[in-house]
Amino acid sequence: MSKYIYPDAIITTAGHVDHGKTTLVHALSGVWVARYSEEIKRAMTVKLGYITIGLYECPSMEGEFRVISDGLLKDGKCPNGDEPKLKRKVSILDVPGHEVLISTMISGISYVDAALLVIDASMPVPQPQTEEHFTALSIMGLNKLIVVQNKLDLVNKEQALENYRQIKQFLKGTWAEGSPIIPASSLHKVNIEVISSLIDQLVPPREVSGGDFRMLVLRSFNVNRPGTPPDKLVGGVLGGTVIRGSARVGDEVEIRPGLKLGNKYEPILTKVTSIAIGNEYVEEARPGGLVGIGTELDPALTKADSLVGSVVGKPGTLPPVWSDLTLEFHRIEKPSDSALKEVSFKPKDVVMVHVGSAAIMGIVKGFHGGKLDVVLRKAVSAEEGSKVVITKQVSNRWRIVGYGVLKDGTVVLE
């Protein structure tokens, strides 16, 4: 039996609602990641979707090799009928673009390696969530971007060139200036091969790190169908990304912040019963891709994404659990955005705090001397010194207003 090839990088989509992020993922993978009834009804991504794709070498018309992805294979073969040679695998995270779901987007990009910024060629640049997503990527320290100038089939040459100039102007002076801009039609799979090749060229494999196992939970599931007999029930499943170390079937793991009991939190202890990437069961969970871990947990604990934002690791190695935070606040500077210039905080203001894969509602307790004190509606497990993204309603829209560095707070679980 051939050895399983693990995905070695995570790439996120980014961009405004309805610019074609999920269609691009379909073109690259051949799979629709919007599987939920609410997403289908609303024609927009509501939850984080993720999928692992292969990057293959196939011969070109000129006799050289080119790199293509699963979505371009035909019945498992190269376009010319040859057998594809699997070069590597990468995971793709598909995030929602609507402004009310900015929290979902931010929670998904904590530990990604690159982004596909999808821009509709028929619309002015930047659209509001194009700018917000780019701000989030910048705060999280991303340095690899591929811009997909999508829906080229909807515009003429002059419109496409003007849209291209606007993209260049938007990126000018930022970390992403000089990033490749690929004209494409995800619907008709135009230039998807170029995007596949750029992913392979620009996104190096993530190094497999040592240290104690740690995973951020992006999704959690009850996979049992209604009516499943008790003796056939399986434990809850955690989906997410491993940021260091590895875990194998049979390992005991701890989940934080865990269960709230009165004013205290108790960690959840369980065992790993299975590990899967996509539809394939594998030997271990390790950095580099998106993974699903089966557990012995009561599935009621994991249903409906109830453990999203949790941290999983070897017992006794996880960060403290905090019920309120003191943050060293850093404002987002956008000279052209007068609304952000005037943003401040006063007691009882509502904010969203994003740390790791957690997005938690908070109430401002105080803001003085550059320090922002926030009481959380739900506790979070995080290292002191962690970067925390802050969103707040500005002019009736949720906006990223800055980020904080965790300096202090109330610890409810050491």
N, C-alpha and C positions, 0 to 999 in steps of 0.2 A: 504494500500500500504506500502511495507516495506521501511524503511529509507535507503537512498542511502549511501553506504560506500565509502568515499573519499579515493583516494590514499594517502599514508602517507609518501612516500619517492620517491626520484628520483635517478635512477641508470643510469650511462652512459656506453656505450661500449668504448673501446680504443684498439689501435693496428694498425699494418701495413696493408696496402691495400691488399685485397684478402686473409686475414687470417680467414675470416668466421664470421665477426661481425654480419652482417645482417642475415646470416643463423642461428646464435645462437639466435637472437631475434625471428626469425620465429619459431625455436624449442620451445622457451619459451612461445610464444604467439599464435602460429598458424596462424599468419598474416605476409605477406611480407610488410615491411615498405618502401621499394624502389618502389614507385608508379609512378615515373616520367619517361617519355619516354627517356630522356637523360641517366638516370641511367640504364635503361634496355638495351639500346644500348651499353653502355660502360661497363656493368656488374660491376659497382662500385657505391657506395653511393656518391652523389654529394651534396645533401641538408641534413639538419638535419631531421631525421625521429623520430617520437615519438609515443608511444603507451602505454596504461595502461593495465596491466595484473592482474589477480586474483591469489592469492595463497590459495590453498584449502587443507583441511584435508581429506585424504582418508584412509580407512583401508588397512593395508599391509597383506601379506601372513601370518605373524606371529601373526596377531590379533591386532597389535599396529597401531597407526595413523602415517601417513607420509604426508609430504607436497609436493604437485605437483602444476604446473602452468597450465594455459589454454591450452598450446600446447600439454599437455599429456592427456587431457580429451578426451573421445571417445563419440561423440554425446551428449556432455554435462554431461556425467557420469564418475565416477571413472573407472579405468581400470577393476575392478571386477564387474562393473555394479551398484554399490551403488551410492546414491545421494551425491555429493561433498558438504562439508561444507566450505563456503567462510570464510577464516580467516582474510585476509586483501588484499589490493590492493597496487601496486607500479607502478610508471611510469618508462619506459625505454626510454632513449635517444640514438638513433643510429647515430654515427658520422662517417664522411668519414675518410679513412685512407691514401689517397694519399697525398704526400708532398705538392702539390700546393693548397690543401684544408685545410692546418693546421689552417688557420684563422677561417674556419667554425667550426672546432673541438673546438678550444679554446673558441670561442664565446658561445658554447653550455654548457660548464662545469662550469660556474661561480658559480652556487649554487646547485651542486649535492651532494648526500649523500654518494655515493660509486661508484666503477667502476668495470666493468668486463673487465680485460685485456686479449684479445684474442690473442693467439700465435700459429702459425702453427707448429705442431710437426715435419714437414718434412723439416724445414728451420733452419739455424743457428740463435742463439739468442745473442744480439738483432738485429733485422732489423732496418733500419733508423727511420721509423715512430713509431715503438715500443718505441724506446728511446725518440723521441720527445714527444709523447703522455704522457709517464711516467713523463717527465720533466714538462709538463703542469699540470698534476695532482698534482705533488709535489709543484709547485709554488702556486697553488690555495688552498693548505692546506688540501688536502684530506687525510684521515687516515684509510679508509676501502677499501680493494682491494681483489677481488677474481680473481685468474689467471685461465683461461680456456685453457688448453693445447689441442688445437683443431686438427681435422683431424687425429686422432689416427689411423683411418682405412687405412691411406696411408703409415704407417711405421711399421717396425718389432720391436720386444721387445728391441733390443740393441739400435736402433735409438731413440726410445721413452725415454729410460733411459738416453741417452746422452743429448737429448734435455731438459729433466728434470733437469739434472745437470747444464746445461747452464742457465736455468731460475733461479735456486737457486743462481748461481754466480752473475747473473745480479741484483738480488734484495738484495744481501748481503750488509750489512752496510747501507741500506736505511730504510726509515719509513715503507716500505712494507715487510721487511725481516720477515719471519714467516707467511706470508699470505698463505691461502690455495691454492694449485695447483691441479686442477681437470683434470685428463685425460678425454677427451671427443671426441665424434663425433657428431657435431651439425646436420650434414646431416642425420645420422641414429638415432638421439635422444638418444645417449648413454650417460649416466650420467647426463642428463638434470634434472632428479629428484633430484640428489645430489646438483646441482647448485641452484635449486628452494629452497631447504631446507636451504642452506647456506645463500641465500638472506634473508630468513625469520629470521634466527638465528643471523646474523652478522649486519644487517642494522635495527636499531631501528626506530620506527616511529618518524618523525620530529615533534617537539613541535609546536602547533598552536600558533603563536606569535600575540601579540596585536599591537597597534600602527596604524598609517595611512597606508592605502592600498598602496602597491607598487608592480609592476610587471615588469619583464624584457621581452621584446619582442624577441622571437626566430624565429618566422615565421609571415608573414602577407599575407592575401589572398583576392582575389575577388572570391566569391563562386558562382556568377551568371553565368549561362551557356550562351554562345553566342545566341543572338536572344530572350533573356528573355524580355517580355513586360515591359515597364516602371513601370506599377503599381504593378508588381511582383518582382521588384528588391529589394534586401536586402543590408544593409550596409556592409562595410568592416569588416573583422574578424582578430583579433590579437591572435596569439598563443604564449604561453610562460609559465613562472614560476612565481608564486607569492612568494615574499621573506618576506613579512610581511603584517599583517592586512587582510582584506577581502573586497570584493565588491559584490553587489547584483544587480539584474536587476533593472533598473531605476536610478542607481547612476550616477552622473555626474563625469567624469574623465578628466584628463589633460594628454597630450602626449608631451614629450620633447625628442629631441631638437625642434621638430615642423617644421614649414615651414620657409624657408629662404626667406626674403624679402629685397633685396639689401644686405647690410652688417649686417642686423639684423635678429633675429629669433623670430618667434611668436609661442607660444604654441598652440597646437590643443586642442579644447574642444569638447567633445562629450558625449553621454550617452550610458550606457550598455543596450543592448536590449535582449541579451541571453547569457547564460554561458553553455558550454558543456565540458565534459570530455569523450574523445572517441566519441561514438555515442549516449551518454546519456546526456540529458539536466538536469542541477542541479541548486540548489537554490543560491549557492554562489561560488565565486572564492576565494580560500584560500591556504596557503602554504601546500606543501606535494606532489604535483603532477604537471603534465603538463595540461594546461587548454586552451580552446579556448573561446574568448570573442567576441560576436557579438556587433556591434556598429551602430550608425547612420551615420558614416563616408561615404563620397562618395567612393565607392569601387575603384575608380581610384587611391586613395591615398594609398591603402593597397595592390594593385596587385603586383605580382612578388616579394614578400618579401621586398617591398620598405620601410617599417617601421621597419625592423629588426635592433636591436641595440637601439631602443627607450626605454624610461622608462615611465610607466603609473602609475598614482596615483591620489589621491584626489587633486583637484585644490588648488594651493598655498603651497603644501607640498613637491614638487619635488626639486632635487638638481639643482645647477646652470648649465648653458650651456656654454661650453668653446670652443673657436676657436683655441687656442694653449695652450700647457701644459708645465709646468716646473716640471720635474720628478727627484726625488732622485733615481739615478740609482744603481742597484745591479746586478753585473755580474753573469752569471751561471758558476760555477766552475766545469770543467771536466778535470782533469789532463791529461787524455789520449787523449784528443781532442785538438790537436795543432791549428786547424783552429779557434776554439772558443777563445783560449788564445790570438790570434792576433786581435780579433775584436775590432774596435774602431769606432768613429763617426766623420764625418767631415761635414761642411755645405753643404747642398743640397743632402745629402744621403737620400735615400728613405727607410722608415721603415713602419711596420704595428704596430698600437697601438690597444691593446685589453683591453677594460675596460667594465665590466658588460657583456652584450650580444653584444656589439658593436665591430666591427673590422674595423678600419679606416686607410686609407693610410695617411702618414704624411711625411713632409720634415724636416730634421734636420736643426735647426737654429744655434745651438751651443752646445758644450759639454765641460764643464770645472768644476773643483772642484767637480766631482761626480754628477753634475746637467746636465740633458739632456733637451734641449729646442726643442720642436717639434711643427711645424705649421701643423694643421690638414686640410685635404681636405674637411672634413665635420665636423661640430660641434658635440659635445657629451655632454650628461648630466651625471654628476658624482659628488659624494661627494668629498670634499677635504680630502686627506688621503687615497683615494681609491688605491688599488693595480692594476697596469697596466702591462700587459705582452707585451714585445717588441720582434718582429720578424724582421729579416733582411736577405737579400740574402748573404750567405756565400758559396763560391766556387760553385756558380750557383744554390744553393738550399736555400729555405726559412727555416731558423733555428730560434729557440728560443734562443736569446742571453742574456736575462736577464729580470728583471722586474723593474718597477719604482713605487715610491709612489708619488701621485699627491700632490704637494706642492703649486703651484701657476700657473698663466696663465692669459689669457685674457678672461674675462667673457662677453658674448654677450647677456645673458638673466639671470637676477637675479632669 
